[in-house]
Amino acid sequence: MVRGPILTLAAVLGFAGLTAVPANAAAQDCFDPAKPVTVEESRLGTSNVPGELVRRGGFTAAVDGFRARLCATTPAKAERLARAAGQGLWHAAVARAHRGGGDDRALYWARLELSKAVHQWNRPLTPQSRDRIGAALDRAARGMDDIRYPRGVQRLLVSGFDPFQLDGGNIRRSNPAGAAALHLDGTVFDTGHGKVAVQAVSFPVLWGAFDRGIVESAYGPALRGKGLSGVVTISQGRPGTFDIERFAGAWRGGAADNDRAGETGQVPPAKGWPQPRDQFIETTLPWQRMIDTAKGPYPVNFHRQFCQWPPGSTPGKGEPDCHESGDPDPGAVAASGGGGDYLSNESMYRANRLRLGLGRTALRGGHLHTPVLDQPAGQALTDPPFEANRKAIVDETVSMIPAVAG
């Protein structure tokens, strides 16, 4: 297994233009705390946990440097600055993961610090201009601007997710799928089928971002290009087991996202992308080979469950019919795939709907659910069992991904 170049944090931040900040720039009063922020960003002020995780992750200088440079720049240059800052965060988090620092939470909270700064930047901007700056930052800080592969290798594209369910004392949550994405990004594996290069992105736990086509924006260019061998969406699932999902379903069940918003109904289309209207999409991952190559303490299950509203029934009304095996009925409406009806299911559905819409029917695609990673004990930010469990989940995830190629 070969990693991409592992840069020091200082070098990464230097590439992003976040070093040597003028002393007087940081002192400028250029942020208006009365300007609205998102629900996610509002959690930054509810506890000292986010700031401490940012500090422990080594991102405090990046946050302070971005705020200072934003104060010193003009609206015309802010989008470029935001993109560079986002790339710096992502590259630094990947480099840290490759050195053995597996905590995904520092990147999550640092990215929110930067996006909050954009929302409260006290400059005369139209809402559209502010949104463009924020979108450039967010996309870059999720690894979506540098999906590039070396020549002569098989190519895999995978995605993880942000931490979620952060209310009610859960602000210390990590998401092992996001941690695995950081470990996998830029990794090249030597396999019996040749070299396999992996690129990774991390998705938000936000219905609105999915409505705006973030999944298609991430996977679409790679699916349209040449040399891609497979796509794997990864998320946190249920306790104690990995699940390779057989089906994704075209239904949203309404659970609240990280902005406390819920959506119920059919997964909407993504503007500008070809996509079929299948109610269920079946995995094409080599699931048995993934199971056979998994290395770690957790069992790996090929999860065949699906739920449907039979033909003639009203979708969303009453309890759907759920099955542990077999195939959906012709004409049935999906109620859930094996992975449920939340954004993890939708990431698989959207990525593979696009795969089918672009005619990549033979390309391998599907979803891997990791075991749940519990929070550290008490009020600790971390502890040895938490670190060991995250490492075990991430390492076992990484052990399965090269089996997708070949």
C-alpha positions in Angstrom: 0.0 0.0 0.0 1.5 3.3 -1.1 0.3 6.7 0.0 0.4 9.9 -1.9 2.8 12.6 -0.8 2.5 13.2 3.0 2.9 16.9 3.6 3.5 18.6 6.9 0.6 20.8 8.1 2.7 23.9 7.7 3.4 23.0 4.1 -0.2 22.3 3.3 -1.3 25.6 4.9 1.4 27.4 3.0 0.1 26.0 -0.3 -3.4 27.3 0.7 -2.1 30.8 1.3 -2.7 30.7 5.0 0.7 31.4 6.4 2.4 34.7 7.1 -0.8 36.5 7.9 -0.4 40.3 8.4 -0.7 41.1 12.1 -3.1 43.9 11.7 -5.5 41.9 9.4 -6.6 39.6 12.2 -7.5 42.6 14.4 -10.0 44.1 11.9 -13.6 44.1 12.9 -15.0 42.6 9.8 -17.4 39.9 11.1 -21.0 40.7 12.1 -22.2 38.2 14.7 -25.8 39.3 14.0 -25.6 37.8 10.5 -27.4 34.4 10.3 -25.5 31.1 10.3 -26.6 27.6 9.7 -27.8 25.2 12.4 -24.5 23.3 12.0 -22.5 26.4 12.4 -24.5 27.4 15.5 -23.3 24.4 17.4 -19.8 25.9 17.4 -20.9 28.2 20.2 -22.7 25.7 22.3 -19.7 23.9 23.8 -15.9 24.1 24.0 -15.7 20.7 22.3 -15.5 21.9 18.6 -12.8 24.4 19.4 -10.8 21.9 21.3 -11.1 19.3 18.6 -9.9 21.9 16.0 -6.9 22.7 18.3 -6.0 19.1 18.8 -6.2 18.5 15.1 -3.8 21.2 14.4 -6.2 23.4 12.5 -6.4 26.5 14.7 -3.8 28.4 12.6 -5.8 27.5 9.4 -9.0 28.9 10.9 -7.3 32.1 12.3 -5.4 32.6 9.1 -8.5 32.3 6.9 -10.4 34.8 9.0 -7.5 37.2 8.8 -7.1 36.9 5.1 -10.8 37.2 4.5 -10.7 40.5 6.4 -7.9 41.7 4.2 -9.3 40.7 0.8 -12.1 42.0 -1.5 -15.3 40.3 -2.5 -13.9 39.8 -6.0 -11.1 37.7 -4.6 -12.9 35.9 -1.8 -14.1 32.9 -3.8 -10.5 32.0 -4.8 -9.3 32.5 -1.2 -12.1 30.3 0.1 -11.3 27.5 -2.4 -7.6 27.6 -1.5 -8.5 27.5 2.2 -10.8 24.5 1.7 -8.2 22.6 -0.2 -5.7 23.3 2.5 -8.0 21.9 5.1 -8.7 18.7 3.1 -5.0 18.1 2.2 -4.0 18.7 5.8 -6.6 16.3 7.1 -5.6 13.6 4.6 -1.9 14.0 5.4 -2.7 13.7 9.1 -4.7 10.6 8.5 -1.9 9.1 6.5 0.5 9.8 9.4 -1.9 7.9 11.8 -4.1 10.7 13.0 -7.5 9.2 12.3 -9.9 11.7 13.9 -12.3 13.1 11.3 -13.9 15.5 13.8 -11.2 18.2 13.5 -11.8 18.6 9.8 -15.6 18.8 10.3 -15.5 21.5 12.9 -12.7 23.5 11.2 -14.7 23.6 8.0 -17.7 24.9 9.9 -15.5 27.6 11.4 -14.5 28.8 7.9 -18.0 28.6 6.5 -19.3 30.6 9.5 -16.8 33.2 8.8 -18.0 33.5 5.2 -21.6 33.8 6.4 -20.7 36.6 8.9 -18.2 38.4 6.8 -19.3 42.0 7.0 -19.0 43.0 3.3 -21.7 44.1 0.8 -22.4 40.9 -0.9 -25.5 39.6 -2.7 -26.9 36.3 -1.2 -25.8 34.6 -4.5 -22.3 35.8 -4.2 -22.0 34.7 -0.6 -23.4 31.3 -1.5 -20.8 31.0 -4.3 -18.0 31.7 -1.9 -19.4 29.2 0.7 -19.9 26.6 -2.0 -16.3 26.9 -3.3 -15.0 26.5 0.3 -17.2 23.5 1.1 -16.5 21.7 -2.2 -12.8 22.1 -1.8 -12.8 21.1 1.9 -14.6 17.8 1.0 -11.9 16.7 -1.5 -14.1 17.3 -4.6 -11.7 19.6 -6.4 -8.7 17.3 -6.7 -10.0 13.9 -7.8 -6.9 12.9 -9.9 -5.3 9.6 -10.6 -1.9 8.4 -11.6 -1.5 6.8 -15.0 -1.7 3.1 -15.6 -3.7 2.1 -12.6 -7.2 0.9 -11.8 -9.3 3.7 -10.3 -11.8 3.7 -7.5 -13.8 6.6 -6.1 -15.3 6.4 -2.6 -17.2 8.7 -0.3 -17.6 9.1 3.4 -19.8 11.3 5.5 -19.6 14.0 8.2 -20.4 13.3 11.8 -24.2 13.5 12.5 -26.8 13.3 15.3 -24.8 15.9 17.2 -27.6 17.3 19.5 -28.5 16.2 23.0 -25.0 15.7 24.4 -23.7 14.0 21.2 -21.4 16.8 20.0 -18.3 14.6 20.4 -19.5 12.1 17.8 -17.2 10.9 15.0 -18.1 9.2 11.8 -15.8 6.3 10.9 -16.9 6.6 7.3 -15.5 10.1 7.1 -12.3 8.9 8.9 -12.0 6.0 6.3 -12.3 8.4 3.4 -9.4 10.5 4.7 -7.3 7.3 5.1 -8.2 6.1 1.6 -7.7 9.4 -0.3 -4.6 9.2 -2.4 -3.8 5.6 -1.5 -2.4 3.2 -4.1 -2.7 -0.5 -3.4 -0.7 -3.3 -5.0 -3.0 -6.2 -5.7 -3.0 -9.4 -7.7 -4.8 -7.4 -10.4 -2.3 -4.6 -10.6 -2.2 -1.2 -8.9 -5.4 0.3 -7.6 -5.6 4.0 -6.8 -8.3 5.4 -4.6 -9.7 8.9 -4.4 -12.2 10.0 -1.7 -14.6 12.7 -0.9 -16.8 13.3 2.2 -20.5 14.2 2.0 -22.5 16.5 4.3 -25.4 15.0 6.2 -27.8 17.6 4.7 -30.9 16.9 2.5 -30.5 20.3 0.9 -26.9 19.5 -0.4 -28.2 16.3 -1.9 -31.0 18.2 -3.6 -28.4 20.5 -5.1 -26.7 17.5 -6.6 -23.5 17.1 -4.5 -23.4 13.3 -5.0 -23.7 13.7 -8.8 -21.2 16.5 -8.8 -18.7 14.3 -7.0 -19.2 11.1 -9.0 -20.4 12.4 -12.3 -17.0 13.6 -13.8 -15.3 10.3 -12.9 -18.1 8.2 -14.3 -18.0 10.2 -17.5 -14.2 9.7 -17.8 -12.1 6.7 -18.6 -10.4 4.1 -16.4 -12.8 4.0 -13.5 -13.3 0.5 -12.0 -15.8 1.2 -9.2 -17.6 3.6 -6.9 -18.3 2.9 -3.3 -20.4 5.0 -1.0 -19.6 4.5 2.7 -21.5 5.5 5.8 -22.0 4.5 9.4 -24.6 1.8 9.9 -25.6 -0.4 12.8 -23.6 -1.6 15.8 -21.1 -4.5 15.6 -21.2 -5.3 11.9 -20.3 -4.2 8.4 -23.1 -4.4 5.8 -22.6 -4.5 2.1 -26.0 -3.4 0.9 -27.7 -5.3 -1.9 -30.3 -2.6 -2.7 -30.7 1.2 -2.5 -34.3 2.5 -2.6 -35.7 5.7 -4.1 -37.4 6.9 -0.9 -36.6 9.5 1.8 -37.9 8.7 5.2 -37.9 12.1 6.7 -35.3 11.8 9.5 -33.7 15.1 10.6 -30.3 16.0 9.1 -27.5 18.1 10.6 -29.6 21.3 10.0 -32.6 19.6 11.8 -34.5 19.5 8.5 -36.3 16.4 7.3 -37.5 15.3 3.8 -40.0 12.6 2.9 -40.9 11.3 -0.5 -39.2 10.1 -3.7 -35.6 11.0 -4.2 -35.7 13.9 -6.6 -33.7 14.0 -9.9 -30.4 15.8 -10.1 -30.6 18.7 -12.7 -28.3 18.2 -15.7 -27.5 14.5 -15.2 -29.0 11.5 -17.1 -30.7 9.1 -14.7 -33.3 6.4 -14.8 -36.3 6.2 -12.5 -35.7 2.8 -10.9 -37.3 2.3 -7.5 -34.6 -0.1 -6.4 -31.0 -0.2 -7.6 -29.0 -3.4 -6.9 -25.3 -3.4 -6.1 -22.7 -4.6 -8.6 -19.9 -4.8 -6.0 -18.0 -8.1 -5.7 -19.5 -8.6 -2.2 -18.2 -12.1 -1.6 -14.6 -11.1 -2.5 -14.9 -8.1 -0.2 -16.1 -10.4 2.6 -13.2 -12.8 2.0 -10.6 -10.1 2.0 -11.8 -8.2 5.1 -9.2 -8.1 7.9 -10.5 -7.1 11.3 -12.7 -8.0 14.3 -16.1 -7.2 12.8 -18.3 -9.6 10.8 -19.1 -8.5 7.3 -22.6 -9.2 6.1 -24.2 -9.1 2.6 -27.4 -7.3 3.6 -30.3 -8.4 1.3 -33.2 -6.6 3.1 -35.5 -4.2 1.3 -38.9 -2.7 2.1 -41.6 -1.8 -0.5 -45.1 -0.5 -0.8 -46.8 -3.0 -3.1 -48.5 -2.0 -6.3 -51.8 -0.3 -5.7 -50.9 0.9 -2.2 -50.2 4.6 -1.2 -46.5 5.2 -0.7 -45.8 6.7 2.7 -49.0 5.5 4.2 -49.0 2.6 6.7 -46.3 0.0 7.2 -44.4 -1.2 4.1 -43.7 -4.8 3.4 -40.1 -5.8 4.3 -38.2 -8.8 3.1 -34.9 -10.4 4.0 -34.4 -12.0 0.6 -35.9 -12.2 -2.9 -36.6 -9.4 -5.3 -38.9 -6.4 -5.2 -42.3 -6.8 -6.8 -42.7 -5.4 -10.3 -44.4 -2.0 -10.0 -43.7 -1.7 -6.2 -42.6 1.6 -4.8 -39.4 1.6 -2.7 -39.8 2.3 1.0 -36.1 1.6 1.9 -33.1 -0.2 0.8 -31.1 -2.4 3.0 -29.5 0.7 4.5 -32.7 2.3 5.3 -34.2 5.6 4.0 -31.7 8.2 5.2 -28.9 9.9 3.4 -26.6 6.9 3.4 -29.1 5.0 1.3 -29.6 8.0 -0.9 -25.8 8.3 -1.5 -25.8 4.8 -2.9 -29.0 5.4 -4.9 -27.8 8.7 -6.4 -24.3 7.5 -7.3 -25.6 4.3 -8.9 -28.6 5.9 -10.5 -26.0 8.1 -12.2 -23.8 5.1 -13.0 -26.8 3.5 -14.8 -27.9 6.7 -16.5 -24.4 7.2 -18.0 -24.5 3.6 -19.3 -21.8 2.3 -16.9 -23.8 -0.8 -16.2 -20.8 -3.1 -15.9 -18.9 -0.8 -13.6 -18.9 -1.9 -9.9 -20.9 0.2 -7.6 -22.6 -0.1 -4.2 -22.6 0.8 -0.6 -20.7 -0.3 2.6 -22.1 0.4 6.0 -19.5 0.5 8.8 -20.2 -0.5 12.5 -21.3 2.3 14.8 -18.5 4.1 16.6 -19.6 5.1 20.1 -18.5 8.4 21.8 -15.6 8.4 24.3 -16.7 7.6 27.9 -18.0 10.3 30.1 -17.1 13.8 28.8 -13.7 12.9 27.4 -12.9 14.1 23.9 -11.1 10.8 23.3 -9.9 7.7 25.2 -8.1 4.5 24.3 -11.2 2.4 23.6 -12.6 5.1 21.3 -9.3 5.4 19.4 -8.9 1.6 19.1 -12.5 1.1 17.9 -12.2 3.8 15.3 -8.9 2.4 14.0 -10.3 -1.1 13.9 -13.3 0.1 11.8 -11.2 2.2 9.5 -8.6 -0.5 9.0 -11.2 -3.1 8.2 -12.9 -0.7 5.7 -9.6 0.0 4.0 -8.9 -3.8 3.8 -12.0 -4.4 1.7 -11.8 -1.5 -0.8 -9.1 -2.9 -3.1 -11.3 -6.0 -3.7 -13.7 -3.8 -5.6 -11.2 -3.5 -8.5 -9.9 -6.4 -10.6 
